[in-house]
């Protein structure tokens, strides 16, 4: 039998001959081209026929024998009898996902990630301003002081040194009086939400989420089997009344009270107190995502729900993804003492946490004041960039576009440009992305029946010198999108 086909062209680039020979022999055996019991040439003979080293053949034969595809005896190597497949192989198809996953996983989330560093993209700082030198020094100190234990999984609930540093930091930032054991370090805020959903709710329980709201957070709760109840956001934050608690008593309420994303509103003190009362009576828990509290500019923030009153049914969640850099993947929960032990054990048993060295470095970064200094610089930089964005908007969009208004600016890293209800903000955002802008449509954050139109304009990651050109391109997108809509409407009337 001729075996020259084993190394016949085409030969894939970069694949060693011994691996290629093994793969083609294995495929021939699996497909039945080399039948069970047939003998293969001796390694020396096959090497001579193919013009390769004998060790190359020996490697392939030994690997196939180890996998049970070949059997060696005193007469050489023969193909082993393998079980025949029960049925013909099915054609390639997409893997089957659960019904919940198919309902909540949205391809536009991938698009948002791809444009997150573009001009006017919301939710991002300029990573070029990250304090590389100070962070590198903290990492180097952490590695110099490392122990073998820190190369394994991190301690349950997080490294003790970081839990202590975070407890001290939150005492100054938010006025919390908590023990380090109440601080649970997580792999970002999404992991924190998943942990809350697993420990505090059962599949089918009701969870209130903001509408419009942050889609990945709602996705995390939905994938945990919770039944979502979208709650409209108005000028005072999440809106609700006593009837909502009677008809849809929540097991969990996910809220961003300091700077609601994406609208930019703040949950009023009146509603904070009413939410605590209603959730406590329903036997549920509030997950307070303290989004953008570090970037507040409009005076002191209202008290956090966590600690607003003794025994408050609230869990405080935070992250360093926005303030430092997204790839760090370190977030935290602050839980009441009654939940501290369960959350610590669950964090260890369900996620097998790591990043012990990064956690040690972050604790050092906090203790030495680098984080506070970085936040002060970030706030000043954000004020300048927001002012530059407002000036550019006034210059380029001051007239000719009807009733355009701006919301937000007291905290966070973006403004909301409100558009007339007749505007297709999704089409406008797509057009803006074709011009290299990372703006996001407000309506994509909303769930039916809410209808809202606007654009999220991020300024945290766009230097002042680039703001004018970015807004000029935004004006171009507005002109062309509105012009296309007007032409389409005129054409429809003409046909009518």
C-alpha positions as CSV (number, residue, x, y, z in Angstrom):
1,X,0.0,0.0,0.0
2,X,1.2,3.5,-0.9
3,X,1.5,5.8,2.1
4,X,2.8,8.9,0.3
5,X,-0.6,10.6,0.9
6,X,0.2,11.0,4.5
7,X,2.5,14.0,3.8
8,X,1.1,15.0,0.5
9,X,0.4,18.7,-0.1
10,X,-1.1,20.9,1.1
11,X,1.1,21.0,4.2
12,X,-0.1,23.5,6.8
13,X,2.5,26.1,7.7
14,X,4.2,25.9,11.1
15,X,3.0,22.3,11.9
16,X,5.9,19.9,12.7
17,X,6.1,16.8,10.5
18,X,5.7,14.5,13.4
19,X,2.4,16.2,14.5
20,X,1.1,16.3,10.9
21,X,1.9,12.6,10.4
22,X,0.1,11.7,13.7
23,X,-3.0,13.8,12.8
24,X,-3.4,12.3,9.3
25,X,-2.9,8.7,10.5
26,X,-5.4,9.3,13.3
27,X,-7.9,10.8,10.9
28,X,-7.5,7.8,8.5
29,X,-8.1,5.4,11.4
30,X,-11.2,7.3,12.7
31,X,-12.7,7.6,9.2
32,X,-12.1,3.9,8.4
33,X,-9.6,4.5,5.5
34,X,-7.2,2.3,7.6
35,X,-9.4,-0.6,8.7
36,X,-9.1,-2.5,11.9
37,X,-6.4,-5.1,11.8
38,X,-4.5,-3.7,8.9
39,X,-0.8,-3.5,9.4
40,X,1.3,-0.3,9.1
41,X,4.8,-0.3,7.6
42,X,7.7,-0.6,9.9
43,X,8.9,2.7,11.2
44,X,12.1,2.5,9.2
45,X,10.3,1.6,6.0
46,X,7.7,4.4,6.3
47,X,10.4,6.9,7.1
48,X,12.3,5.9,4.0
49,X,9.1,6.1,1.8
50,X,8.2,9.6,3.1
51,X,11.7,10.9,3.2
52,X,11.6,11.8,6.9
53,X,13.5,10.8,10.0
54,X,12.6,7.5,11.7
55,X,12.1,9.3,15.0
56,X,9.3,11.3,13.4
57,X,7.4,8.0,12.6
58,X,8.2,6.6,16.0
59,X,6.7,9.6,17.7
60,X,3.4,9.3,15.7
61,X,3.2,5.5,16.3
62,X,3.9,5.8,20.0
63,X,1.2,8.6,20.4
64,X,-1.4,6.5,18.5
65,X,-0.6,3.4,20.6
66,X,-0.9,5.4,23.8
67,X,-4.4,6.5,22.6
68,X,-5.4,2.9,21.8
69,X,-5.5,3.5,18.0
70,X,-2.6,1.1,17.3
71,X,-1.6,-2.2,18.8
72,X,2.0,-3.3,18.7
73,X,3.1,-7.0,18.6
74,X,6.2,-8.9,17.4
75,X,5.2,-8.4,13.8
76,X,4.9,-4.6,14.0
77,X,2.0,-2.2,14.4
78,X,-1.6,-2.8,13.4
79,X,-4.8,-0.7,13.6
80,X,-6.9,-1.4,16.7
81,X,-10.6,-2.2,16.5
82,X,-12.4,0.9,17.6
83,X,-16.1,1.2,18.4
84,X,-18.1,2.2,15.4
85,X,-20.2,5.4,15.8
86,X,-23.8,4.8,16.7
87,X,-25.0,7.0,13.9
88,X,-23.6,9.2,11.2
89,X,-22.1,12.4,12.5
90,X,-24.4,15.3,12.7
91,X,-23.7,18.4,10.5
92,X,-21.9,21.2,12.3
93,X,-24.3,23.5,14.1
94,X,-24.4,26.1,16.8
95,X,-24.3,24.7,20.4
96,X,-27.7,24.7,22.1
97,X,-28.0,27.3,24.8
98,X,-30.6,27.4,27.5
99,X,-33.8,29.3,26.9
100,X,-32.7,32.0,29.4
101,X,-29.4,32.5,27.7
102,X,-31.0,32.8,24.2
103,X,-33.4,35.4,25.6
104,X,-30.9,37.6,27.3
105,X,-27.6,37.4,25.5
106,X,-27.4,40.3,23.1
107,X,-24.9,40.7,20.2
108,X,-24.9,44.5,20.6
109,X,-23.0,44.0,23.9
110,X,-20.0,42.8,21.9
111,X,-20.3,45.8,19.6
112,X,-20.2,48.1,22.7
113,X,-17.0,46.5,23.9
114,X,-15.3,46.9,20.6
115,X,-15.9,50.6,20.5
116,X,-15.3,51.3,24.3
117,X,-12.1,53.3,23.6
118,X,-13.4,55.4,20.7
119,X,-14.0,59.1,21.2
120,X,-17.2,59.9,23.1
121,X,-17.6,56.3,24.3
122,X,-19.3,56.3,27.8
123,X,-18.1,54.7,30.9
124,X,-14.3,54.9,30.2
125,X,-11.4,56.9,31.5
126,X,-8.4,57.7,29.4
127,X,-6.2,54.7,30.2
128,X,-3.1,56.7,29.1
129,X,-3.6,58.7,32.3
130,X,-3.3,55.6,34.5
131,X,-0.5,56.0,37.2
132,X,1.7,53.3,35.8
133,X,4.8,54.1,37.9
134,X,3.0,54.0,41.3
135,X,1.1,50.9,40.4
136,X,4.2,49.1,39.1
137,X,6.0,49.9,42.4
138,X,3.2,48.4,44.4
139,X,3.2,45.2,42.2
140,X,7.0,44.9,42.6
141,X,6.7,45.3,46.4
142,X,3.9,42.6,46.5
143,X,6.1,40.2,44.5
144,X,9.2,40.8,46.7
145,X,7.1,40.0,49.8
146,X,5.2,37.1,48.2
147,X,4.9,33.7,49.9
148,X,4.2,30.3,48.3
149,X,0.6,30.5,49.6
150,X,-0.1,33.5,47.4
151,X,0.6,31.5,44.3
152,X,-2.4,29.3,45.0
153,X,-6.1,30.4,45.3
154,X,-6.6,33.5,47.3
155,X,-8.2,33.5,50.7
156,X,-11.9,33.1,51.0
157,X,-13.5,36.5,50.6
158,X,-10.3,38.1,49.5
159,X,-6.8,38.7,50.8
160,X,-7.0,39.9,54.4
161,X,-4.7,42.9,53.7
162,X,-7.1,44.1,51.0
163,X,-10.2,43.6,53.0
164,X,-8.7,45.7,55.8
165,X,-7.6,48.4,53.4
166,X,-11.0,48.5,51.8
167,X,-12.8,48.8,55.1
168,X,-10.6,51.8,56.0
169,X,-11.0,53.3,52.6
170,X,-14.8,53.0,52.7
171,X,-15.0,54.5,56.1
172,X,-13.5,57.7,54.7
173,X,-15.2,57.7,51.3
174,X,-18.7,56.6,52.3
175,X,-18.7,56.8,56.1
176,X,-19.1,53.0,56.6
177,X,-18.2,51.5,60.0
178,X,-17.6,47.9,58.9
179,X,-15.2,45.2,59.9
180,X,-12.9,43.7,57.3
181,X,-14.9,40.4,57.5
182,X,-17.9,42.3,56.0
183,X,-15.9,43.1,52.8
184,X,-16.0,40.4,50.2
185,X,-13.5,40.8,47.3
186,X,-14.9,39.6,43.9
187,X,-13.7,39.4,40.3
188,X,-15.5,42.6,39.4
189,X,-19.1,43.8,40.0
190,X,-20.7,41.2,37.6
191,X,-19.2,38.4,39.8
192,X,-20.5,40.2,42.8
193,X,-24.1,40.3,41.4
194,X,-23.9,36.6,40.5
195,X,-22.8,35.8,44.1
196,X,-25.8,37.8,45.5
197,X,-28.2,36.0,43.2
198,X,-26.9,32.6,44.1
199,X,-27.0,33.2,47.9
200,X,-30.1,35.4,48.4
201,X,-32.6,34.2,45.8
202,X,-34.1,31.1,44.2
203,X,-34.9,30.5,40.5
204,X,-38.2,32.2,39.7
205,X,-37.9,34.9,42.4
206,X,-38.7,38.5,41.4
207,X,-35.8,41.0,40.9
208,X,-36.5,44.7,40.3
209,X,-34.1,46.3,37.8
210,X,-33.9,49.9,36.6
211,X,-35.4,50.8,33.2
212,X,-33.4,52.1,31.4
213,X,-30.6,50.2,33.1
214,X,-27.3,48.5,32.6
215,X,-27.9,45.4,30.4
216,X,-25.0,43.2,31.6
217,X,-26.2,43.5,35.3
218,X,-29.8,42.5,34.3
219,X,-28.3,39.6,32.3
220,X,-26.4,38.3,35.3
221,X,-29.6,38.2,37.4
222,X,-31.6,36.7,34.5
223,X,-29.1,33.9,33.9
224,X,-29.3,33.1,37.6
225,X,-33.0,32.3,37.0
226,X,-34.5,35.4,38.4
227,X,-37.7,36.9,37.0
228,X,-36.9,40.5,36.1
229,X,-39.3,43.4,36.8
230,X,-38.2,46.6,34.9
231,X,-38.9,49.7,37.0
232,X,-39.0,53.0,35.2
233,X,-36.4,55.7,36.1
234,X,-37.5,59.3,36.4
235,X,-36.0,62.5,37.8
236,X,-35.8,61.0,41.3
237,X,-34.3,57.6,40.2
238,X,-36.2,54.3,40.3
239,X,-39.9,54.9,40.5
240,X,-42.2,52.6,42.6
241,X,-45.2,52.8,44.9
242,X,-46.9,50.6,47.5
243,X,-48.9,48.8,44.8
244,X,-45.7,47.6,43.1
245,X,-44.6,45.9,46.4
246,X,-48.0,44.2,46.7
247,X,-48.2,43.0,43.1
248,X,-44.5,42.1,42.5
249,X,-42.8,41.7,45.9
250,X,-39.0,41.7,45.1
251,X,-36.5,39.3,46.5
252,X,-33.7,41.4,45.1
253,X,-33.7,45.1,44.0
254,X,-30.7,46.2,41.9
255,X,-30.3,49.9,41.9
256,X,-27.6,52.5,41.1
257,X,-28.6,55.3,43.5
258,X,-25.6,57.6,43.3
259,X,-25.5,58.0,39.5
260,X,-28.1,55.9,37.7
261,X,-26.7,54.3,34.6
262,X,-27.5,55.4,31.9
263,X,-29.8,58.4,32.8
264,X,-27.4,60.0,35.3
265,X,-30.2,60.6,37.9
266,X,-29.7,60.3,41.6
267,X,-32.1,58.3,43.8
268,X,-33.8,60.9,46.1
269,X,-33.6,60.5,49.9
270,X,-37.4,60.1,50.0
271,X,-37.2,57.1,47.7
272,X,-34.2,55.7,49.4
273,X,-36.1,55.5,52.7
274,X,-39.3,54.2,51.0
275,X,-37.3,51.5,49.2
276,X,-35.7,50.4,52.4
277,X,-39.1,50.1,54.1
278,X,-40.7,48.3,51.2
279,X,-37.9,45.8,50.7
280,X,-37.6,45.0,54.4
281,X,-41.3,44.3,54.6
282,X,-41.1,42.0,51.5
283,X,-38.2,40.1,53.1
284,X,-35.9,41.0,50.3
285,X,-32.5,42.6,49.7
286,X,-31.3,45.7,47.9
287,X,-28.0,45.4,45.9
288,X,-26.7,49.0,45.8
289,X,-24.3,49.3,42.9
290,X,-22.3,52.4,43.9
291,X,-21.6,53.3,40.3
292,X,-19.5,56.4,39.7
293,X,-19.7,57.7,43.3
294,X,-16.0,58.4,43.0
295,X,-16.5,60.9,40.2
296,X,-19.1,63.0,41.9
297,X,-18.8,66.8,41.4
298,X,-22.1,68.4,42.5
299,X,-21.4,68.5,46.2
300,X,-21.5,65.6,48.7
301,X,-23.4,62.5,47.8
302,X,-26.5,61.4,49.6
303,X,-25.9,58.7,52.2
304,X,-25.5,55.2,50.8
305,X,-28.4,52.8,51.3
306,X,-26.0,50.5,53.1
307,X,-25.8,51.9,56.6
308,X,-28.5,54.6,56.1
309,X,-30.3,53.0,59.0
310,X,-29.5,50.1,61.4
311,X,-30.3,46.7,60.0
312,X,-30.9,48.0,56.5
313,X,-31.5,45.2,54.1
314,X,-28.8,46.4,51.7
315,X,-25.6,45.1,50.2
316,X,-23.1,47.6,48.8
317,X,-21.2,46.8,45.6
318,X,-18.2,48.6,44.1
319,X,-15.5,48.0,41.5
320,X,-12.1,49.4,40.4
321,X,-12.8,48.8,36.8
322,X,-13.8,52.4,36.1
323,X,-11.5,54.1,38.5
324,X,-8.3,52.1,37.7
325,X,-8.6,49.9,34.6
326,X,-11.1,47.3,33.4
327,X,-8.6,44.5,33.1
328,X,-7.9,44.5,36.8
329,X,-11.2,42.6,37.5
330,X,-11.3,43.4,41.2
331,X,-14.6,44.4,42.8
332,X,-16.1,44.1,46.2
333,X,-19.3,43.7,48.3
334,X,-19.9,45.1,51.7
335,X,-22.5,42.9,53.5
336,X,-24.2,43.1,56.9
337,X,-22.6,41.1,59.6
338,X,-25.3,38.4,59.5
339,X,-24.3,37.6,55.9
340,X,-20.5,37.9,56.2
341,X,-19.7,34.2,57.0
342,X,-21.9,32.8,54.2
343,X,-20.6,35.2,51.6
344,X,-17.0,34.5,52.6
345,X,-17.5,30.7,52.3
346,X,-19.4,31.0,49.0
347,X,-16.8,33.3,47.5
348,X,-14.2,30.6,48.2
349,X,-16.2,27.5,47.2
350,X,-18.0,28.8,44.1
351,X,-15.4,30.9,42.3
352,X,-12.0,29.6,43.5
353,X,-10.6,33.2,43.6
354,X,-7.1,34.2,42.5
355,X,-5.2,37.4,41.9
356,X,-3.6,37.3,45.3
357,X,-0.6,39.4,44.1
358,X,-2.9,42.1,42.5
359,X,-5.0,42.2,45.6
360,X,-1.8,42.8,47.8
361,X,-0.7,45.5,45.3
362,X,-4.1,47.2,45.4
363,X,-4.1,47.2,49.2
364,X,-0.6,48.9,49.1
365,X,-1.9,51.3,46.5
366,X,-4.8,52.3,48.8
367,X,-2.6,52.5,51.9
368,X,0.0,54.8,50.3
369,X,-2.6,57.3,49.1
370,X,-2.0,56.7,45.4
371,X,-5.7,55.8,44.8
372,X,-7.0,59.0,46.4
373,X,-4.5,61.1,44.5
374,X,-5.5,59.3,41.3
375,X,-9.2,60.0,41.9
376,X,-8.5,63.7,42.6
377,X,-6.6,64.0,39.3
378,X,-9.3,62.1,37.5
379,X,-12.1,64.3,38.8
380,X,-10.2,67.5,37.8
381,X,-9.5,66.0,34.4
382,X,-13.2,65.0,34.0
383,X,-14.4,68.5,34.9
384,X,-12.1,70.0,32.1
385,X,-13.3,67.4,29.6
386,X,-16.9,67.8,30.4
387,X,-16.6,71.6,30.0
388,X,-14.8,71.1,26.7
389,X,-17.6,68.7,25.5
390,X,-20.3,71.2,26.6
391,X,-18.6,74.0,24.7
392,X,-18.2,71.9,21.6
393,X,-21.9,70.9,21.7
394,X,-22.9,74.5,22.1
395,X,-20.7,75.5,19.2
396,X,-21.8,72.8,16.7
397,X,-25.3,71.9,17.8
398,X,-26.5,75.3,19.1
399,X,-29.2,75.6,16.4
400,X,-30.9,73.7,13.6
401,X,-31.6,70.5,15.5
402,X,-34.8,71.3,17.4
403,X,-35.2,70.6,21.1
404,X,-31.9,68.9,22.2
405,X,-31.2,68.9,25.9
406,X,-28.4,67.6,28.1
407,X,-28.8,65.6,31.3
408,X,-26.2,64.5,33.8
409,X,-22.8,65.9,34.7
410,X,-23.1,65.9,38.5
411,X,-21.2,62.6,38.6
412,X,-19.8,60.0,36.3
413,X,-18.1,60.2,32.9
414,X,-20.9,60.9,30.4
415,X,-23.7,63.2,29.5
416,X,-27.1,62.2,28.0
417,X,-28.1,64.1,24.9
418,X,-31.9,63.9,24.8
419,X,-33.4,63.7,21.3
420,X,-37.0,64.2,20.0
421,X,-39.1,61.1,20.2
422,X,-39.3,60.9,16.4
423,X,-35.5,60.4,16.2
424,X,-34.2,56.9,15.6
425,X,-31.3,57.0,18.1
426,X,-30.2,53.4,17.2
427,X,-29.7,54.4,13.6
428,X,-28.0,57.6,14.7
429,X,-25.5,55.7,16.9
430,X,-24.8,53.3,14.1
431,X,-24.1,56.2,11.7
432,X,-21.8,57.8,14.4
433,X,-19.8,54.6,14.7
434,X,-19.2,54.7,11.0
435,X,-17.6,58.0,11.6
436,X,-15.4,56.6,14.4
437,X,-17.4,57.6,17.5
438,X,-18.2,55.4,20.4
439,X,-21.6,57.0,21.4
440,X,-24.4,54.7,22.5
441,X,-28.1,55.0,21.9
442,X,-30.2,55.5,25.1
443,X,-33.0,53.3,23.9
444,X,-30.8,50.2,23.8
445,X,-30.7,50.4,27.6
446,X,-34.5,50.4,27.9
447,X,-36.9,47.5,28.1
448,X,-40.5,47.7,26.8
449,X,-42.8,49.5,27.3
450,X,-40.4,52.4,28.0
451,X,-39.7,54.6,25.0
452,X,-36.8,57.0,25.3
453,X,-34.5,58.6,22.7
454,X,-31.0,60.0,23.3
455,X,-27.3,59.5,23.0
456,X,-24.8,58.7,25.8
457,X,-21.7,61.0,25.2
458,X,-18.7,59.9,27.2
459,X,-16.0,62.4,27.9
460,X,-13.7,60.5,30.4
461,X,-11.7,58.9,27.7
462,X,-11.6,61.8,25.1
463,X,-8.9,64.5,25.6
464,X,-10.0,68.1,25.4
465,X,-8.0,68.6,22.2
466,X,-10.1,65.9,20.4
467,X,-13.5,67.0,21.6
468,X,-14.2,69.6,19.0
469,X,-13.5,67.2,16.1
470,X,-15.5,64.5,17.8
471,X,-18.6,66.7,18.1
472,X,-18.1,68.0,14.6
473,X,-18.4,64.3,13.4
474,X,-21.5,63.9,15.7
475,X,-23.1,66.9,14.0
476,X,-22.4,65.2,10.6
477,X,-24.1,62.0,11.8
478,X,-27.1,64.0,13.0
479,X,-27.4,65.9,9.7
480,X,-27.1,62.8,7.6
481,X,-29.4,60.7,9.7
482,X,-32.1,63.4,10.0
483,X,-31.7,64.2,6.3
484,X,-32.2,60.5,5.4
485,X,-35.3,60.3,7.6
486,X,-36.8,63.5,6.1
487,X,-36.1,62.2,2.6
488,X,-37.7,58.9,3.3
489,X,-40.8,60.6,4.8
490,X,-41.1,62.9,1.8
491,X,-40.8,60.0,-0.6
492,X,-43.5,58.1,1.3
493,X,-45.9,61.1,1.1
494,X,-45.1,61.4,-2.7
495,X,-46.0,57.7,-3.3
496,X,-49.1,58.2,-1.2
